[in-house]
């Protein structure tokens, strides 16, 4: 609380608190819903569902065209906002439609029609995830309370959908259809409440100049996102290949539980993004904002890591049952991952806002190289436990090594590493 008080913008604080409350509620509900689906489908079918979603996840940085990060950087400059928003939304819809379909032939190597149909349904769901571009606009306006209201209703709708599907014994496809309905609701709702865009804007011609400007910001982020998704999802594909769908279900259940803890991170990052640019403020104020931001990220990462290790294994056993006991055991190896996901996400926003996309590419490439190399060695021998160790090492290394050893970002990353130090790491460079 003391660090939040340093930010004088009450709208920003209210935005953050509203989202945090909904995230806590949503996280609890999603854990219950996930366990219900896991028990209903069983590990084999759940593994098929996770496999399809992992493929979509790997393709997501390409299909989204890096628009989310590019738009975040563009809005911080407050130039031609409406045109940037319109162009970003249309481009993301087009990308999310075409890219997954282009990769559909690769899924056909699976002789299972069930997997193929799940993939095509997931492609439709991926299109409606374009609502993330609208969220960027609302975050920039510090309107997190509006996002929280939409998300709150979405959580309740998802709960009702799942309960109905389980009660009526629906097939596995129904659970992807539910995600399509939920994502389409969020897309339409956010589009209606955002004052800077509307359905009519989607029909207007695009500006070539704006498109090129957006791609200039987003192009490096496509590579960053793809590299990150590869080293966070490739282990899931390798586990499926080596051990089958059931072990994929155990591993993904564990890492999904970790990700649900870390959903609070983007709330902090996106809400404070507009405070992390040195434009329009003094150097002293800028450094102060960055230091407090790093402290919040460090405290959040440490707290969530402890919560994850202490409570999540028992919670998984309680909710998922004995069939998923491997998921409860592997979660202990994700302790460093939880912390790294939070501070890594925080530093990623700072790097993007301040134009250091080259550093983002280098550290993502380092993380991917380490994770893939370790996966090749550890997964065949230690299965899901080897994958968890690989992921943790790769996350920690990618967050700090490149940033600390690069002169233009060294001050920031030392501040992120030692946020409570009395030393001013920004004394020479902001």
C-alpha positions in Angstrom: 0.0 0.0 0.0 2.8 2.4 0.8 4.2 2.1 -2.7 0.8 2.6 -4.3 0.5 5.8 -2.4 3.5 7.2 -4.3 1.3 7.4 -7.4 -0.9 10.5 -7.0 -3.4 9.4 -9.8 -6.4 8.2 -7.9 -8.0 7.0 -11.1 -5.0 4.7 -11.7 -5.2 3.3 -8.1 -8.9 2.7 -8.4 -8.3 1.0 -11.7 -5.7 -1.3 -10.2 -7.8 -2.2 -7.1 -10.9 -3.0 -9.1 -9.0 -5.3 -11.4 -7.2 -7.0 -8.4 -10.5 -7.8 -6.7 -11.9 -9.3 -9.9 -8.7 -11.2 -10.6 -8.8 -12.8 -7.1 -12.4 -13.8 -7.5 -11.8 -15.0 -11.1 -8.8 -17.0 -10.1 -10.7 -18.8 -7.4 -13.6 -19.6 -9.8 -11.2 -20.6 -12.6 -9.4 -23.1 -10.4 -12.7 -24.7 -9.4 -13.9 -24.7 -13.0 -10.6 -26.2 -14.3 -10.7 -29.0 -11.7 -14.3 -29.8 -12.6 -13.5 -30.0 -16.3 -10.4 -32.1 -15.5 -12.3 -34.6 -13.4 -15.1 -34.8 -16.1 -12.9 -35.3 -19.1 -10.1 -37.4 -17.6 -6.4 -36.9 -18.2 -6.4 -38.3 -21.8 -9.1 -36.0 -23.2 -7.9 -33.1 -21.2 -4.4 -33.6 -22.7 -5.9 -33.4 -26.2 -7.6 -30.1 -25.3 -4.4 -28.7 -23.8 -2.4 -29.8 -26.9 -4.6 -27.8 -29.2 -4.5 -24.8 -27.0 -0.7 -25.1 -26.8 -0.5 -24.9 -30.6 -2.7 -21.9 -30.7 -0.6 -20.4 -27.9 2.6 -20.8 -29.9 1.0 -19.2 -33.0 -0.6 -16.4 -31.0 2.4 -14.0 -31.3 2.4 -14.3 -35.0 -1.4 -14.2 -35.4 -1.7 -11.2 -33.2 1.1 -9.4 -35.2 2.6 -8.0 -32.0 -0.2 -5.5 -32.0 -0.9 -5.4 -28.3 2.7 -4.3 -27.4 2.9 -2.0 -30.5 -0.4 -0.2 -29.5 0.8 0.2 -25.9 3.9 2.0 -27.1 2.0 4.1 -29.6 -0.7 5.2 -27.1 2.0 6.4 -24.7 2.9 9.0 -27.4 -0.7 10.3 -27.6 -0.5 10.8 -31.4 -3.5 10.0 -33.8 -4.9 7.7 -31.1 -8.2 6.9 -32.8 -6.5 5.9 -36.1 -3.9 3.8 -34.3 -6.7 2.0 -32.3 -8.8 1.3 -35.4 -5.8 0.0 -37.4 -4.5 -2.1 -34.5 -7.9 -3.8 -33.9 -8.5 -4.6 -37.6 -5.0 -5.9 -38.2 -5.2 -8.2 -35.1 -8.6 -9.6 -36.2 -7.2 -10.4 -39.7 -4.0 -11.9 -38.3 -5.8 -14.0 -35.7 -8.1 -15.3 -38.5 -5.6 -16.2 -41.1 -2.4 -17.4 -39.3 -3.9 -20.4 -37.4 -5.8 -21.6 -40.5 -2.5 -21.5 -42.5 -1.0 -24.0 -40.0 -4.0 -26.3 -40.0 -2.4 -28.8 -42.4 0.2 -29.5 -39.7 -2.5 -30.6 -37.3 -3.7 -33.1 -39.9 -0.8 -35.4 -39.2 -2.9 -36.5 -36.2 -5.2 -39.1 -37.5 -7.7 -38.2 -34.8 -10.7 -36.2 -36.1 -11.3 -35.2 -32.5 -8.0 -33.2 -32.4 -8.6 -31.6 -35.8 -12.1 -30.4 -34.9 -10.9 -29.1 -31.6 -8.2 -27.1 -33.4 -10.7 -25.5 -35.8 -12.9 -24.5 -32.9 -9.8 -23.1 -31.1 -9.1 -21.0 -34.3 -12.5 -19.3 -33.9 -11.8 -18.7 -30.2 -8.5 -17.1 -31.1 -10.2 -14.5 -33.4 -12.3 -13.1 -30.5 -9.1 -12.8 -28.4 -8.7 -9.6 -30.3 -10.4 -7.9 -27.4 -7.0 -7.7 -25.9 -6.3 -4.7 -28.2 -9.3 -2.9 -26.7 -8.1 -3.7 -23.2 -4.8 -1.9 -24.0 -6.8 1.3 -24.8 -8.8 1.1 -21.6 -5.7 0.4 -19.5 -4.1 3.4 -21.1 -7.1 5.5 -20.0 -6.9 4.0 -16.5 -10.3 2.5 -17.0 -9.5 -0.9 -15.4 -12.8 -0.7 -13.5 -14.7 -1.1 -16.7 -12.5 -4.1 -17.7 -13.1 -5.6 -14.3 -16.9 -5.4 -14.6 -16.8 -7.1 -18.0 -14.4 -9.8 -16.8 -16.5 -10.4 -13.7 -19.5 -11.2 -15.7 -17.4 -13.3 -18.0 -16.2 -15.4 -15.1 -19.8 -16.0 -14.0 -20.9 -16.9 -17.5 -18.0 -19.4 -17.9 -18.9 -21.0 -14.6 -22.6 -21.4 -15.7 -21.5 -22.8 -19.1 -19.2 -25.4 -17.5 -21.8 -26.5 -14.9 -24.3 -26.9 -17.6 -21.9 -28.9 -19.8 -21.0 -31.3 -17.1 -24.6 -31.7 -15.9 -25.8 -32.5 -19.4 -22.7 -34.7 -20.2 -21.7 -32.7 -23.3 -18.7 -33.8 -25.4 -15.2 -32.3 -25.3 -16.0 -29.9 -28.1 -18.5 -28.0 -25.9 -15.7 -26.7 -23.7 -14.1 -24.9 -26.6 -17.4 -23.6 -27.8 -17.9 -22.1 -24.3 -14.6 -20.3 -24.6 -15.7 -18.9 -28.0 -18.9 -17.6 -26.4 -17.1 -16.1 -23.5 -14.4 -14.4 -25.7 -17.0 -13.1 -28.1 -19.0 -11.6 -25.2 -15.9 -9.8 -23.9 -15.0 -8.6 -27.4 -18.4 -7.0 -28.0 -18.8 -5.6 -24.5 -15.4 -3.9 -24.4 -15.9 -2.6 -27.9 -19.2 -1.0 -26.8 -17.8 0.7 -23.7 -14.5 1.9 -25.2 -15.0 5.6 -26.1 -12.2 5.6 -28.7 -13.5 2.9 -31.0 -16.7 1.3 -32.2 -18.1 -1.3 -34.6 -18.3 1.4 -37.4 -14.5 1.9 -37.1 -14.0 -1.7 -38.3 -15.5 -0.8 -41.6 -13.5 2.3 -42.3 -10.5 2.3 -44.7 -7.1 1.9 -43.0 -4.3 4.4 -43.2 -1.1 3.0 -44.8 1.0 5.4 -42.8 -0.5 4.3 -39.5 -0.2 0.6 -40.5 3.5 1.0 -41.2 4.0 3.0 -38.0 2.3 0.2 -36.0 4.3 -2.5 -37.6 7.5 -0.6 -36.9 6.6 -0.8 -33.2 5.1 -4.3 -33.3 7.5 -6.1 -35.7 10.2 -6.8 -33.1 7.5 -7.8 -30.6 6.3 -10.6 -33.0 9.8 -12.2 -32.8 9.9 -11.6 -29.0 6.5 -13.1 -28.5 7.1 -16.1 -30.8 10.4 -16.8 -29.0 8.8 -16.6 -25.6 5.8 -18.7 -26.6 8.2 -21.3 -28.0 10.1 -21.7 -24.8 7.0 -21.6 -22.7 5.0 -24.0 -24.9 7.5 -26.2 -26.6 8.0 -28.3 -23.5 4.2 -29.2 -23.6 4.5 -30.4 -27.2 7.6 -32.4 -26.3 5.9 -34.0 -23.3 3.0 -35.0 -25.6 5.4 -36.5 -28.1 7.4 -38.4 -25.6 4.9 -39.3 -22.9 1.4 -38.9 -24.4 -1.7 -36.8 -23.7 -2.1 -37.8 -20.0 1.3 -36.6 -18.9 0.7 -33.4 -20.9 -2.5 -33.0 -18.9 -0.6 -33.4 -15.6 2.1 -30.9 -16.6 -0.3 -28.3 -18.0 -2.5 -28.5 -15.0 0.4 -27.6 -12.8 1.7 -24.8 -15.0 -1.8 -23.5 -15.5 -2.2 -23.2 -11.8 1.0 -21.2 -11.7 -0.3 -18.9 -14.5 -3.5 -18.3 -12.6 -1.5 -16.9 -9.7 0.5 -14.7 -12.1 -2.6 -13.1 -13.7 -2.2 -10.3 -11.2 1.0 -9.2 -13.0 -0.5 -7.8 -16.2 -2.9 -5.8 -14.1 0.0 -4.0 -12.5 2.1 -3.7 -15.7 -0.6 -2.4 -18.0 -2.1 0.0 -15.5 1.3 1.6 -14.8 2.6 1.5 -18.4 1.8 5.2 -19.0 3.9 6.1 -15.9 7.1 4.4 -17.2 7.9 6.7 -20.1 10.3 9.6 -19.4 8.4 11.8 -21.9 6.7 14.9 -20.4 8.1 14.4 -16.8 11.3 15.3 -15.0 14.1 12.7 -14.8 13.6 12.6 -11.0 9.9 11.8 -11.3 10.6 9.2 -14.0 13.2 7.4 -11.9 11.0 7.5 -8.8 8.1 5.9 -10.8 10.4 3.2 -12.1 11.8 2.4 -8.7 8.4 2.1 -7.1 7.1 0.0 -10.0 10.1 -2.4 -9.6 9.4 -2.7 -5.9 5.8 -3.5 -6.5 6.7 -6.1 -9.1 9.4 -7.7 -6.8 7.0 -7.8 -3.8 4.2 -9.3 -5.9 6.6 -11.9 -7.4 7.9 -13.0 -4.0 4.5 -13.2 -2.4 2.9 -15.2 -5.2 5.9 -17.6 -5.3 5.5 -18.4 -1.6 1.7 -18.8 -2.0 2.2 -21.1 -4.9 4.6 -23.4 -3.1 2.8 -23.5 0.2 -0.8 -23.9 -1.0 -1.1 -24.9 -4.6 0.1 -28.6 -4.3 -2.5 -29.4 -1.6 -5.2 -27.4 -3.5 -4.5 -29.4 -6.7 -4.9 -32.7 -4.8 -8.1 -31.5 -3.2 -9.7 -30.3 -6.3 -8.4 -32.5 -9.1 -8.2 -35.8 -7.2 -5.6 -38.6 -7.1 -5.4 -39.0 -10.9 -3.6 -35.7 -11.1 -1.1 -36.3 -8.2 1.9 -35.8 -10.6 0.6 -32.2 -11.2 0.8 -31.5 -7.4 4.3 -32.8 -7.2 5.8 -31.0 -10.2 4.6 -27.6 -9.0 7.4 -27.4 -6.4 9.9 -27.1 -9.3 8.1 -24.0 -10.6 9.0 -21.8 -7.5 11.5 -19.7 -9.4 9.2 -19.5 -12.4 6.5 -17.7 -10.5 8.8 -14.9 -9.4 10.4 -14.7 -12.8 7.1 -14.4 -14.6 6.1 -11.4 -12.6 9.4 -9.4 -12.7 9.9 -10.5 -16.3 6.5 -9.2 -17.3 7.2 -6.0 -15.5 10.5 -5.4 -17.2 9.0 -6.4 -20.5 6.5 -3.5 -20.3 9.3 -1.1 -19.3 11.5 -2.2 -22.2 8.6 -1.9 -24.7 7.6 1.6 -23.5 11.1 2.9 -23.6 11.9 1.4 -27.1 14.3 -1.3 -26.0 12.8 -4.0 -28.2 16.3 -5.2 -29.2 16.9 -6.3 -25.6 13.5 -8.0 -25.5 14.5 -10.1 -28.6 17.9 -11.0 -27.1 16.6 -12.1 -23.8 13.7 -14.0 -25.3 16.2 -15.8 -27.6 18.4 -16.6 -24.7 15.5 -18.0 -22.7 14.4 -20.1 -25.7 17.8 -21.5 -26.3 18.4 -22.5 -22.7 14.9 -24.0 -22.3 15.0 -26.0 -25.5 18.5 -27.3 -24.9 17.6 -28.3 -21.3 14.3 -29.9 -22.4 16.1 -32.1 -24.9 18.3 -33.4 -22.1 16.0 -33.5 -19.2 12.5 -34.4 -20.5 13.5 -37.8 -21.9 15.0 -38.7 -18.5 12.9 -36.9 -16.0 9.7 -36.3 -17.9 7.5 -33.5 -16.5 9.9 -32.7 -13.7 12.7 -32.1 -16.2 10.5 -29.8 -18.1 9.7 -27.8 -15.0 13.4 -27.4 -14.0 14.2 -26.3 -17.6 11.5 -23.7 -17.6 12.5 -22.2 -14.2 16.2 -21.9 -15.2 15.3 -20.4 -18.6 12.9 -17.8 -17.0 15.4 -16.6 -14.4 18.3 -16.4 -16.9 16.3 -14.6 -19.6 14.9 -12.0 -17.2 18.3 -10.7 -15.8 21.3 -11.8 -17.8 20.9 -9.8 -21.0 19.5 -6.7 -19.2 22.3 -6.5 -16.6 25.1 -6.9 -19.1 23.7 -4.3 -21.5 24.9 -0.8 -20.7 21.7 1.1 -21.6 19.5 -1.1 -19.5 21.9 -2.0 -16.7 20.6 0.6 -14.3 17.0 -0.6 -14.7 17.7 -4.3 -14.2 20.0 -3.7 -11.2 17.1 -1.8 -9.7 14.8 -4.7 -10.5 17.3 -7.2 -9.0 17.8 -5.1 -5.8 14.8 -2.8 -5.7 15.2 -2.0 -2.0 18.8 -1.0 -2.2 19.7 2.5 -1.2 22.1 2.7 -4.2 20.9 4.8 -7.1 21.4 2.6 -10.1 20.1 5.4 -12.3 22.7 8.0 -11.2 24.4 8.1 -14.6 21.6 7.0 -16.9 17.9 6.8 -16.7 
